[in-house]
Amino acid sequence: MPDTLLSLDGVRFGYRERLILDDVSLSVRPGSIVALVGGSGSGKTTILRLIGGLLRAQRGSVCFDGQELASLDRDGLYAVRRRMGMLYQFGALFTDLSVFDNVAFPLREHTQLSDDLIRDLVLLKLNAVGLRGVSHYRTSQLSGGMARRVALARAIALDPPLIMYDEPFAGLDPISLSTVAQLIRRLTDTLGCASILVSHDIKDTFAIADYVYLLAQGRIAAHGVPQDMRDSQDPNVRQFLDGDIDGPVAFHHASQRTLAEDLGFPR
């Protein structure tokens, strides 16, 4: 679509003989939250790494704002990354820096703004996540939910057109989880940015997402708006949403040898 900010087209990636992603295609538009869901090891975080340029697709293309990432040199890739925000799992704040300095870090690294202007921007970002009053705190003084909100303020410090969230709800209590989820929705609407959300939390993810992609066995097994996914009778969707042990995704990883052979028993 002409207003697509990010697209993956026929992406394939793996490590030697282990295939992680196979023919994966998806798109993200400004102002929308796209959720990537699926079991552990299905390739969700690998997609984020491909978007950030930490990995390169072995086949297919990853395009951001009309630029094919594989065609960029180092300087071009760094320039693109400055237009992407990232909320890491568990926040990944700098423990030796205060809340203020954590949020100020990308502004100091990537801009030539004055100290006064950086101060104003940091306070505005902290105010957006409801934590302007803790700007002087050390990270050790923050609860899990507060730390995640500070990390969110840092992710939006440069007003990026794309923000990626890697398991933003992991380890949060129900109140903190709902707070962070609604912040993601509100900031996406306010900033008009595109958001990619990787999560195992179905309830809160589906409550804020505009579109959902389900990954299974390295492929897009199903996709659609949240209600369509809830109503789907696709075995992959039902197994994941219902938490069934039996289904297309097997409990045991495929092996070329039997357990008896691995244990050295005679045939």
Steps between C-alpha positions, in 0.01 A plus 500: 500500500630852424491609867686191626799599714651154543467183296651154492458315174579128467764511774702187569759468777671220687815387677678237289260208469249647748233703321346777716285694252370379165315723253382752760314807371336775705446875497458778756334837446545823701258538786442125535610232744594170337540207739727203437388202706600136507678241708854535629751450219251583225715788369336810650813656645695400188262720301581796728871438448453493123309830515775657711768378261670278758433210265463490122243296317641216294215542256225755455504865601456721805400856406470796735351823367581398143859392576616140462711437811728249327615769256614744772859547611589544867431874509170453320397225739588714803293785356201267462542364853478853640146505364406185692419479869543178697348390827705200608369215709525604868595855393881466476562831677853615576536417869774759561286786369206680653153492348565842345834396348353177361240694304750769403751246368371472138455878480860558606632229270313591183426873515681831552226644717583728791489372856197717575306361205598141586378562856163621374463207259589242766242644739239500223568133421489403866178694541352306207552175693392650833844502665622860486522496880763223509753655262763511777451135607760232453384197302534287814219707656251411227240226504475269199210694354670836553822375339304387195337843472838676526628271224197600295582869554853430375365313195296806393769758584585564133134483384571200273247406232540131599507353850565132572394332824662169597285332767411830674259327742736228626524484879246774570213481747149539348472872586845589361433285196175679418669838561783425256257356243285812503811721482609317184156553346481866600853586386446327167185704442655827623831471315349340190787252498498138389533247780606135491416306813642156584314339787363178647229688690191441288243698699678835519670465162171438321341788692736758348617346169358600162629193320651169610743259334533150647833328436533123515784283374671798336201613295204735529241241601213750519439873502211741541337748737476377861132404481558293185779318680276430800230361270742295289474122493847463350680226701812718544295788636288288728799314645677826586199693631363206698838380627445144376786252529377302201501676165712594198786621720651187657643487852812311387741660257558278197798264525658272243576238765276319747544535876616136517775571246615808691516295821700228325246217525531229236237491231 
